[in-house]
Amino acid sequence: MKALLAFRSLFLSQARGFALALVLSLVALAAGIALLGTSGWFITAAALTTAGLAFNLFAPSALVRGFSFIRILARYGERLSGHDATLRLLAQLRGWLFARLFPRLPIADRGLRHGDLVSRLTADVDALDTAFLVAIGPVAAALVIGAVLTGVLAWFLPGAAWLYGFCFAFAVLVVPPGLVLASRRAGHAVVSRAADARAAVLDGIEGHADLTVFGVLDTAQAGFATTAQRLAEARAHLSTLTAIAGFAVQALAALALVGALWLGLDALAAGAVDGPVLAGLLLAIAGSFEATSLIVRSVGKLTTAMAAAERLIAIADTPPAIMDPATPADLPADTTITLADITFGYGGPPVLDNLDLAVAPGEHIAIIGPSGIGKSTLLTLLLRLADPQLGSITLGGVPLPLLRQADLHAAMALLSQDSPLFNDTIRANLLIARPAADDDALWSALTAAGIADFVRALPAGLDTMVGEGGRTVSVGQARRLCLARVLLSPARILLLDEPTTGLDRAAEVAFFETLHQAAQDCTVIVVTHAAIPEGTMDRVLTLRNGALA
């Protein structure tokens, strides 16, 4: 529960929507109980009356119909307002998590697998955002309904009020907390094993070719089957505990109903209560326990939400790998980059070993070499997403650790091999680089990237949707749009990591020629395994054995 409370500020930001959902939930429950009570009173009174045709059928019929409509409308409004607030909360939760996560990237080298990270970004957040709808709201509504009905019973049937109040309070205040305590371990097991299953699926999809080549596909499938079986066992255990708690609530409901009937018959015999009123009260008691049953069904989700909250807090509180200096230096105007005696590795043999490099302002260089040789690692160090184990990197003579990361990242723009196009317009995709840019700046960047004519020919121009991952444009056009975004940024140092991945040779040559013309005023560092067209780079260096040649 402590982990859930850590998100209270986000929950409070949607307090108005959740409060409206709670009020409408109360109205729906009250209308349902009133509907049952009125129906019981009406049917019993109509059966027992001796007035015949003189019995007023219209007022009770109108009440039944009115309570029915109120219940339907209130339930609809509750779902509408509650889910609207929950979806807004979901967006805030993801924004909060991404904001906390970015300074901590990369985190894969700190024991968090890619599949586990995906699980925390999706399933754990989804589990957390249901906490109000499935637990907090129903508990609050049940307490109010139980208190009101206890007061009604105290007025009409005092002998049954204490018994009902005890059973209802036990069903709301004892059984659900007891289920939470009993199912905490099961909830943790469900969340962690579900994360293991998702990670296994992602690992199997991404590594299918390797698993097939090495002949261990059957072993991987058997491992996944074991993971799925463990997840099924955890869910079955949680379902069993929930079923036991549900039985306890139904037993309490039966005790309250039978006790009220027993005491009510005595009161009826003594003339202290009418038969129709007694029938209505008994049906109201039965209807009120609907709220407690909902709570029990929801507690299983609450335990998984608590476990998910702990996992999210754990990743959000991970110490950043790179820290800003206490007193940062100003970003220098000089963009000279110098790497001296750089050594860096991932726990094994060094990927970069005593590497030296100097890049003058405005110089265009390419670093070539096969995949896995350390080219992307070099860009990682330039962006200070990691620090070298030995050696130093300076920008304009200032060591990178003395600069604020935000300043450094504002001075450098990265075009990676998987730079995405988002499911939005061309304009919105470009404005990521410079939100305040006007249309002239956008067209200038598109022209420099050699794709302005294509965009102008589109019916909606800059407002054309590019689809998820840019699926409505070709690979070459997508790369040029990403290049335009980089050129639009105010950064004067451009870092490109395998920018021509997926392009044929003709498109590859055209891309390098466009880059050479478009980035004349910028420092450009390209790492690639592609052959560099002649005249498009000032220098071409080869990364071999951790050093540049």
N, C-alpha and C positions, 0 to 999 in steps of 0.2 A: 504493500500500500504506500510505503514511503516513496517508491519510485514513481507511482502514479501522481502523488502530490507534487512532485517536481515539475509537472506540466500544468499546475493549477492556473498559472498566468494565461496560458493558451486557452484553457477551458473558460476562464473568466471573460476572455475577449469575445466569446460567443454566448455570454450569460443571457442576453435578451432572447435569443432564439431558443435556448434550452429552457428558460423560464416559461416562455409561451408554450413549449411542448409539454412541460410539466403541468401547467394549468389545464391545457386541453386534455391531458391524460386523466387528470382528476375529474374533469367534467364527463369524460367518456366512461370512466369507472362508476362514477356516481349515477349517471344516466342508466347504465346497465343494471346496477343494483336496484335503482328505483323502478326500472322496467319489470324486473322479476318480482319485486315486492308488490307493485301495483297489480300486475297480472295475477299473482296469487290471491291478493285480496279481492280482486274483481271476480275471478272465477268462483272463488269460495262463496262470496257474498251473493252472487247470482244464483248459485246452487241452493243456498240456504234460505234465501228470502221467501217470505210468504206473501209479498206484495204483488207477485205476478207481473202483469204488464205495467204496473205502476213503478217498477224498479227502473231507476235512471241508468240507462245503458250508455248514454252519449258522453257524459263527463269522463267515466273511467276509460271508455274506448279512445277518447281524444288524448287522455293522459298516456295510454299505452303507445299510441301512434306518435305522440310528441316526444316521449322519451326515446323511442326507437330512432327517430330522425336526429335527435340531439346526439345520441350515441354514435351514429354513423358519421355525422358531420364533424363531431369532435375528434373521432378517431382519425378521420382523413386529415384534419387540420394538424393534429399531433404528429402524424407521419410526415406531413409536408414541412412543417416548421422544424421538427427534430432532425430530419434528414438534411434539410438545407443547412442548418447550423453545423451538423456533423461533417458535411462535405466541405464547408468553409474551414472547419477545424482541421480536416485532413490536409488541405492546401497549406495551412499555417504550420502543421507538424512537419510536412515535407520541407518547407522553406527553412524552418528551424534546424532540421537535421542536416540539410545541405550546407547551411551557413556554418554549422559546427564541424562538418566533415571536411570541407575544402581546406582549411588550414592544417588538417591532419593527413592529407594525402602526400605521397602514397602510403597506404597502411597495409598492403598485402604482405610486406616483409615483416610485419609484426604479429603474425599468427592468425590473420583473418583472411580466409579464402574468398575468392571472387563470388562463389555461390552463396556463401554466408552473408557477404556484404549485400548482395541482391536481395536476399531474404529479409534482412533488416530494413532495407529501403522500401520494401513492398509489404510483405505479410505482417511484419511487426508493427508497422505504422497502421495498417488496416485493422489489426487487432486492438490497437490502442484507441482509435477514434470511435469505437463502439462502446466505450466504457460508460458513457452517460446513458445512451439509449437502452442498454441491456442491463444496467445495474443501478446507477445512481438515481435516475428518474423513477423507475418502478418502485424502489424502496421508499422514496419520499412520498410518492402517491399512495402507496399501501398504508403507510403510517397515518396519513391524514384520513383516509377512508375508514381505517379501523377505529380511530378515535371518534369519528362522527357517528358510526354505527353503534359503538359502545354507548355513546350518549343517548342515542335513540332507544336502545334496549333498556337503559336505565330508566327512561321515562315510561315505556309501555310494559316492560317485563323485567323488573329490577333483579329478580332472582337469577336470570340468565346472563345479565350484563357482565358480572365478574368472571363467569366461566368463559364467555366468548372473548372478553378482553384478554384473559390469560392465554387462551389457545392462540388467538390471533397474534399477540405480542410474541409468543414463543415461536410461531411460524415465521415472523418477520425478523425478530431481533436475535434469535438463538440458532435456528436451523441454518439460515444462510451463512452467518459468520462461522458456524461449525463446519459447514461444507467448504468454506474458503480455507480454513486451517487444514482440513483433512485432504483437500485436493491441491494444495500448493505444489507439492512435489510432482503430482500428476500433470498439473498445468505447465510446469517447467519442462517436464519430459516431452509433452506434446509439442511445445514451441521449439525446443532444441532439436528433437528428432525430425520435425517437419523441415527445419532449416537444413539438417543433414540430407534429407531426401531431395530438397531443391538443389543443394550443392552437388549431389550425386548425379542428378539429371543434367545440370549444366556441364559438369566435368565429362559426362559420357557423350554429350552432343559435341562439345568442343574437341574432345580427344578421341572421337570415334575412329578416325583414320589411324592414329597411333595404336589404339587398342587392337584394331584389326591386323595391322602390320605385325605387331609383336605376338599375336595369337592369344591374347588374354581377354578377349571380348566375353567369353563365357564366365571368366572369373569376375569381371566387372558387373555382369548381369546378376550373378549370384550375390555379390556384395550389395547391389541395389535391392534385390529381393529381401535380403536380411534387414536392410535399413527400413524398407517399407513395412515389414512384419513388426519391427520394433515400434514404429509409429502407430500401427494399428492396435498393438497391445496397449500403448499409452492412452490412446483415445478410448479404447474399451474400458480401461480402468477408470478414466475420468467419467465416462458415461455411467458406469456402475455406481460410483459415488453419488452422482447426480440423481440417479434413479432411487437410491436409498433415501436421499434427502426429500425427493418428491413423495415417496411413500410416507415419510414422517409428517409432511405437511398435510397430505390427504387424511392421515389418521387424526391429526389435530382438528381438521375440518369436520370429520365425522363425529369426533368427541364433542365439539362445540354444537353441532347440529342435533345430535341425539340428546345431549344435556339440555339444550334449549327446548326441544320437544317435550322432554320429561317434565321440566319445570313449567313449561307453557301449558301442558295438559292440566297440571295441578291448578294453575292460575285460571284456566278456562272453567274448571269445575267450581272454583270459588267465585266465579263471576268477575274476576279482576281484569280479564281481557276477552275481547270478542274472538270468535272463531276465524273470521276473515282477516282480522288484524294479525292473529297468530300465524296463519298461513303465509301472509305477506312477509312477516318478520323472518320466518324460517327460510323462505326463498331468498331473502336479502342476505341472510347469513351465508347461505350456500354460494351466492354470487360474489360476495366480498372476498372469498378465498381464491377467486380467480387471480387477484393481484399477487397473492403469496406464491401461487404456482408459477407465475411468470418470473418472479424473483429467483426461484430455485433453478428454473431452466436457464436463467441468465448468469448465474454464479459461475458456471463452468467457463463461460466466455470471460468473466471478470478475472478468473485466475490466469487464463492465458494472456489477458491484457496486462496483468501485473508482471508476468514473466517477460512479455514483450517490452514493457516499459523499462525493466531492469537491463535488458539487452541494448536498448537504445541509449540509456544513460551511460552504459559502459563504453559504448563507442564514442559518444559525444564527449566524454570526460577523458578520452585517451590523450595523453600529453602530446602536443604537436612535435613532429620530428625536427622542425626548424623553428627557432624562436627569433623574433625581432630583437635588435639591440635595445638596451635601456635608453640610450641616447643616440638615436640614429643620425648618420651623416646626411647632408644634403645630396640629392642626386646630381652628379657632375654633368656639365654640358658636354664634355668630351666623351665620345662613345667608343674610344679605343678599348678593345677587349684583350686581356692578357691572361693566359693560363701558363703557370710555371710549375714544373715537376709534379703534375697531377697524378695521383694514384687513387684508384677507387675499385672496390670489389663488393660482392654480395655474400661474403662469408667464405668464399673459396678463393681460387687464384684471382688476382686482380684483373678486371676488365680493361682498365686504363692503367698504364704503368709508366711513370715518369714522363708524362705527355707534356709537351710545350706547344703553345700556339699564340700568335699575336695577329689580331685582325684590326686593320686601320679603319677609321671612320669612312663610310661609303664604299668599302671594299666588298666584293662579291666572291665568296669562296664556296667550294663544294668539297665535301668529305665523302669519299666513296669507300665501299667495302661490302663484303657479303653480310647477310642478315645474321644478327647475333654477335657481331664483332665489337659492339659498344658504341655505335654511332648515336643511338637515341639516348644512351647514358650521358654522353657528352652534353646534349641539349638539356637534359635533366639537371646537370650541374650548373649550366649557364643560367637556368631559370631559378636556381637555388631551391629546387624541390628536394635536394639532398646536398650534403657537404662532402667534399673529398676527404679521404682519410689522411692524405698527405698532399702538400702543395697549396697553392693559393690561386684564386681567380679575382681579377680586378676589373673594374669598369671605370675608365678615365682615371686610373691610378688609385681608386678607392676600393678596398677589399669588399666583396659582396656581403660578408657577414655584418658589415657596418651600415648597410643600407636597409631601409624598410622594404619588406617583401612587396608591399603594394606599390611602392615607387619603382622597384625593379621590374615588376610585371607590367607596369604602365609604360616602361621604356622598351619592352620587348614584346613582340607579337609572335605567337606560335601557330603555324599551320601544320597540324599533324596528319598522318595518313588516314586517321579516322575522324577528322574534324566533321561534325555533323551539320546537316541542314535540318532545321526543325519544321514541324508541321504547321507552318505559318506562311505569311507572304514573303516575297523577296525583300520588300522594304524592311519588315520586322527582322529578318535574318541578318540584314546588313547593319541595322541600327544597334545590334549587340555590341559592335566594335566602338561606335560613337553615338550614344542615344540622342544627342542634340544635333546631329547632322541634318542639313536640309536636303532637298531633292537635288540641287546642283552638285552637292558633295557626293551624293549617292551615284549620280550619273557619271561623275568624274571617275569614281572608283571603278564602276562597271566598264567604262571606256578603257581605263588603264589595264584592266584584266582581260580586255578583248571580248567582252560578252554583252556590251551595250546594245548592239544591233539585234541580237537575239531577244533581249528583254523588251526592246521597243516594239518588236513584231508581235509580242503577245497581246491578246485582246485587253487584258487588265494591266499590262505593264508592270510597274513596281508592286502592284497589289495582287499579282498572280500568286496563288497558293502553290507551294513546291511539294506538298505532300510529306508523309512520314519518311524521314531519311532522304528527302529529295527524289522520291521515286518518279516524279513527273518529268524529270530532266535526265539527260544522259550523264554518264560518269564524267566525261570531259567538261560538260557544262557545270556540273556540281562542283568540280575542282576549281573552275574559274570563278564561280560565285563565292566559294570560300576564300579564294585569293583576293577578290574584290573586298571582302570583309576585312581581311588583314591589311590591305592597302588603305582602307578607310580609317583604321585606327591611328591614333597620334603617335604610335611607337615608331622610333627611328631605327630599330634593330629588328630584323625579320628572321625568324628561325623556322625552317621548313624541314619536316621529318617525313621522308618518303612521299613527297607531294604528288608524284605521278603514278602512285599505285593504282592499278586497274586500267591504265590508259595504254592504247596501242602505241607503236613507235612514232607514228606521225603526230598523234595528239601529244605525245611526250615531248617531242622536239618543239612543237608549237607552244607548249606551256613554258618551257625554259626560255624561249625567245621572248614571249610576252613578259615573263618575270624580269628578264634583263632590261627591257625597255621601261617597264612600269615602276621598278624599284631603284632607279638610278640615284635617287637622293638618299637612299637607305643603305645601311649595312645589312648584308644578306649572308646567312650561313645555311647551306643546304646539306643535309645528310641523306644519302641515297645509295642504292645499289645499281641505279640505272647509269647508262653511258651518257656523259655530259656532252651536248652538242658544242662544237667548236665555236668560240667567241662569245659564249653566253656567261662565262665565269672568268674572273680575274685569275683565280688559282684553283687547281684541282688537287686535293691531297688524298692520300690513301691511308686508311687506318689499318695497321697491321701489327699484331702482337702487342696491342695496348699503346702504340705510339704512332705518330703521324709521319708519313714520308712523302 
